[in-house]
Amino acid sequence: MNYELAKQLKDAGFPLRKPGGERVYFEIIDEGGETRIFIYPTLSELIEACGSRFGILERDKETGAWYCVSDVDTDGKTTAEASYAAATSPEEAVATLWLALNKK
């Protein structure tokens, strides 16, 4: 996951948990003028955060891109209220979907 996407998640209030279960948020530190994020959400945390609106995560075999769609009905078709995201990794696709689902 790149810095900009992780920062967008942080700014939108995406919660994380430490291994012991304690809730934390992204921690950003400045090391010699370079900002680093050292806690990222896992793929399972991102999917869980999307909740019941998470639909499909799949990879295009030809391009290698990952696609994520929310609100898929029982026939596998997207609903009118669907959100869609594409990225180079599954984590980035689901993170982008979470951001779309949580726009304020």
Backbone as a ProteinNet text record, in pm:
[ID]
protein_1_A
[PRIMARY]
MNYELAKQLKDAGFPLRKPGGERVYFEIIDEGGETRIFIYPTLSELIEACGSRFGILERDKETGAWYCVSDVDTDGKTTAEASYAAATSPEEAVATLWLALNKK
[TERTIARY]
85.1	0	90.1	56.8	139.6	100.8	189.1	170.6	41.9	15.6	-101.2	-231.3	-243.5	-365.2	-376.6	-266.5	-268.6	-305.8	-255.5	-288.4	-436.9	-491.2	-634	-716.9	-675.6	-745.1	-735.6	-616.4	-595.3	-685.1	-682.6	-760.4	-911.1	-953.4	-1095.6	-1136.6	-1037.6	-1069.2	-1069.9	-1000.3	-996.4	-928.2	-998.1	-940.3	-857.6	-755.8	-674.1	-669.5	-629.1	-611.2	-469.6	-409.2	-280.2	-302.5	-197.9	-215.2	-290.1	-278.7	-349.6	-496.4	-542.3	-681.8	-708.3	-608.7	-626.9	-643.6	-744.5	-769.4	-668.1	-608.4	-512.2	-545.2	-484.1	-497.4	-359.3	-354.4	-227.1	-133.4	-11.1	88.7	187.1	204.3	294.3	408.8	529	645.7	728.5	803.9	891.1	1033.9	1102	1240.8	1329.4	1393.2	1484.5	1418.6	1299.3	1229.9	1146.7	1154.1	1075.6	965.6	842.4	729	709.8	694.6	672.4	549	473.7	361.3	406.4	391.2	439.4	331.4	207.6	97.9	5.1	-12.1	-102	-213.6	-331.6	-436.3	-405.2	-443.5	-429.6	-547.1	-535.3	-644.7	-771	-757	-875.6	-938.1	-857.6	-912	-988.5	-934.4	-1001.1	-1134.7	-1136.1	-1260.2	-1362.5	-1319.3	-1409.6	-1467.5	-1385.1	-1430.9	-1537.1	-1534.4	-1637.5	-1771.7	-1769	-1891.9	-1971.5	-2100.9	-2189	-2195.3	-2142.5	-2143.9	-2032.4	-1934.9	-1828.1	-1888.7	-1851.4	-1907.9	-1806.1	-1720.8	-1628.1	-1489.4	-1388.2	-1249.5	-1194.1	-1149.7	-1095.8	-981.8	-903.8	-787	-808.2	-777.4	-782.5	-658.4	-677	-563.7	-477.4	-536	-460.3	-376.8	-436	-365.2	-298.4	-345.5	-292	-353.9	-446.1	-511.4	-612.1	-630.6	-728.6	-851.5	-970.3	-1096.1	-1179.9	-1245.4	-1327.1	-1460.2	-1569.1	-1702.3	-1784.8	-1863.9	-1956.6	-2096.3	-2182.7	-2325.2	-2351.9	-2322.5	-2347.6	-2467.9	-2563.7	-2682.5	-2653.5	-2752.4	-2732.6	-2701	-2729.6	-2697.2	-2557.4	-2484.3	-2350.1	-2348.2	-2462.1	-2468.6	-2461.1	-2395.5	-2384.4	-2515.7	-2544.2	-2667.4	-2646.5	-2752.9	-2746.7	-2662.4	-2651.2	-2577.4	-2432.9	-2384.4	-2252.3	-2140.8	-2033	-1908.5	-1806.1	-1711.2	-1614.9	-1476	-1375.9	-1238.6	-1144.3	-1037.4	-934.8	-797.8	-702.6	-568.5	-469.6	-343.7	-239.6	-223.6	-288.1	-282.3	-421.2	-449.3	-581.1	-604.3	-500.9	-515.2	-554.3	-489.8	-521.3	-661.2	-704.4	-839.6	-944.5	-927.6	-1026.9	-1019.3	-898.9	-885.8	-958.2	-943.7	-1011.4	-1162.8	-1207.5	-1350.1	-1399.6	-1324.5	-1365.1	-1378.9	-1284	-1292.2	-1418	-1450.4	-1570.9	-1696.4	-1697.5	-1814.4	-1829.5	-1721	-1721.9	-1699.5	-1732.2	-1721.5	-1819.2	-1772.5	-1859.1	-1912.3
-117	0	123.8	219.7	339.3	438.8	533.1	631.1	711.6	760.5	846.8	774.8	649.8	574.5	546	509.5	485.1	612.3	726.3	854.2	886	857	879.2	793.7	669.6	582.9	640.8	684.3	743.1	864.7	954.2	1077.7	1050.8	939.2	904.1	829.2	800.8	736.5	585.6	524	378	325	242.8	192.3	65.6	50.6	-71.1	-125.6	-250	-311.2	-366.6	-347.9	-409.4	-558.3	-638.5	-782.7	-822.1	-745.8	-776.8	-737.3	-675.3	-637.3	-490.4	-419.4	-276.8	-198.5	-112	-33.5	79.4	93.3	200.5	259.6	369.6	428.5	435.5	466.8	477.2	563.9	523.2	602.9	654.3	784.4	845.1	908.8	880.2	939.9	1009.8	1106.9	1181.5	1143.1	1080.5	1040.1	1118.6	1219.4	1297.1	1357.6	1410.6	1475.1	1380.9	1250.7	1154.7	1096.5	1111.4	1059.6	912.5	831.8	688.8	645.5	557.3	495.8	355.5	317.6	184.9	89.1	125.8	31.6	41.8	-69.8	-75.8	-174.8	-154.7	-255.3	-378.1	-493.6	-616.4	-627.7	-717.7	-739.6	-782.3	-870.4	-915.9	-802.4	-712.4	-596.9	-504.1	-485.7	-398.9	-458.1	-588.3	-653.8	-647.3	-678.5	-674.6	-534.4	-432	-294	-254.8	-315.2	-286.8	-345.8	-444.6	-503.1	-577.4	-577	-653.3	-594.6	-476.3	-415.1	-467.9	-540.3	-599.4	-706.2	-701.6	-797.4	-892.8	-843	-929.1	-865.6	-950.4	-911	-1011.9	-963.1	-1055.5	-991.4	-1077.1	-1031.4	-1058.3	-959.1	-974.3	-1052.1	-1169	-1254.9	-1195.7	-1113.1	-1054.1	-934.7	-845.4	-722.7	-732.5	-825.2	-836.5	-739.2	-654.5	-556.7	-626.8	-569.9	-620.6	-532.2	-593.1	-521.6	-559.6	-462.2	-482.9	-411.8	-481.5	-426.2	-447.9	-349.5	-362.9	-391.3	-433.1	-449.6	-536.2	-662.5	-760.6	-843.2	-861.8	-939.1	-1088.8	-1169.3	-1313.9	-1376.3	-1307.5	-1357.8	-1314.6	-1244.4	-1199.4	-1072	-1005.4	-880.1	-763.9	-656.8	-540.8	-465.4	-407.9	-331.7	-188	-111.7	27.8	112.3	70.9	148	100	22.5	-38.1	65.5	34.2	109.4	15.1	70.7	-8.6	49.3	-36.5	10.5	-83.5	-27.5	-106.9	-59.1	-152.7	-117	-226.7	-204.1	-300.7	-409.7	-394.4	-498.2	-516.7	-633.5	-652.6	-557.6	-529.3	-436.6	-297.4	-250.1	-117.2	-111.4	-217.6	-219.1	-212.7	-291.7	-292	-162	-107.7	20.8	130.4	131.1	230.1	211.6	87.2	60.2	111.5	83.9	130.7	282.8	351.8	497.5	542.1	475.1	510.1	486.4	378.5	346.7	440.2	505.3	588.2	735.8	779.6	922.8	999.5	1115.1	1197.3	1315.6
0	0	0	-82.5	-87.7	22.1	46.2	153.7	137.6	17.3	-3.6	29.5	-13.5	15.4	165.5	228.6	372.6	448.6	403.8	469.1	451.6	333.9	311.9	408.9	430.3	526.1	666.1	703.8	836.5	854.2	755.3	763.6	767.5	707.2	706.5	833.6	920.9	1048.6	1047.3	952.7	948.8	1074.3	1153.7	1278.3	1257.9	1337.8	1339.2	1480.3	1492.1	1624.4	1635.3	1751.8	1779.1	1798.5	1791.5	1808.3	1935.3	2043.9	2167.4	2164.9	2056.4	2044.6	2073.7	2128	2158.3	2028.5	2024.2	1904.2	1893.4	1777	1749.7	1613.5	1583.8	1452.3	1389	1262.2	1193.7	1275.1	1283	1352.6	1248.3	1243.3	1146.1	1222.2	1179	1242.3	1136.3	1179.1	1089.2	1122.8	1029.6	1049.2	953.3	1004.4	921.7	800.5	817.1	706.5	622.5	650.5	573.5	661.8	618.6	694.6	661.6	764.8	746.1	824	764.4	833.8	870	994.6	1029.4	1076.4	1064.1	1085.8	965	895.6	781.5	810.7	754.6	771.3	685.9	735.2	657.5	561.4	466.2	372.1	446.5	543.5	616.7	697.6	754.3	826.4	732.2	613.6	515.5	472.2	443.7	402.4	514.9	636.3	751.1	770.9	750.8	769.8	667.2	549.4	448.5	489.5	576.7	627.6	522.4	540.8	452.3	311.4	293.5	159.4	70.6	129.1	48.5	-41.5	-170	-265.3	-321.5	-409.3	-482.8	-486.5	-475.1	-499.3	-598.3	-712.9	-812.1	-889.1	-952.6	-1028.5	-1176.3	-1257.7	-1402.5	-1444.9	-1500.5	-1536.5	-1647	-1730.7	-1841.1	-1796.7	-1716.4	-1677.8	-1541.6	-1457.4	-1322.1	-1224	-1270.3	-1182.7	-1092.4	-973.6	-878	-880.8	-875.5	-879.7	-758.1	-700.8	-582.9	-604.3	-574.6	-595	-468.6	-433.8	-321.4	-374.1	-283	-312.2	-435.2	-418.8	-523.8	-480.6	-570.7	-533.6	-541.1	-511.5	-504.7	-640.4	-748.7	-881.9	-926.5	-839.8	-874.4	-955.7	-968.6	-1043.4	-946	-988.6	-900.8	-896.6	-782.2	-765	-810.7	-815.5	-858.4	-763.5	-638	-538.4	-523.3	-616.1	-604.3	-612	-542.7	-555.4	-615.6	-688.8	-763.4	-741.8	-727.8	-711.5	-786.1	-839.5	-906.6	-859.7	-849.9	-803.2	-841.7	-806	-838.5	-733.8	-618.1	-514.7	-455.9	-397.4	-337.3	-220.1	-141.7	-29.2	-76.3	-181.2	-232.5	-291.9	-358.6	-415.8	-305.6	-199.2	-92.1	-12.1	7.1	76.3	-0.5	-131.5	-214.8	-208	-203.4	-189.4	-54.3	53.4	186.9	187.9	125	117.8	43.6	-65.9	-141.9	-59.9	17.2	98.4	219.4	257.8	378.5	351.4	230.2	199.7	287.2	334	418.7	342.7
[MASK]
++++++++++++++++++++++++++++++++++++++++++++++++++++++++++++++++++++++++++++++++++++++++++++++++++++++++

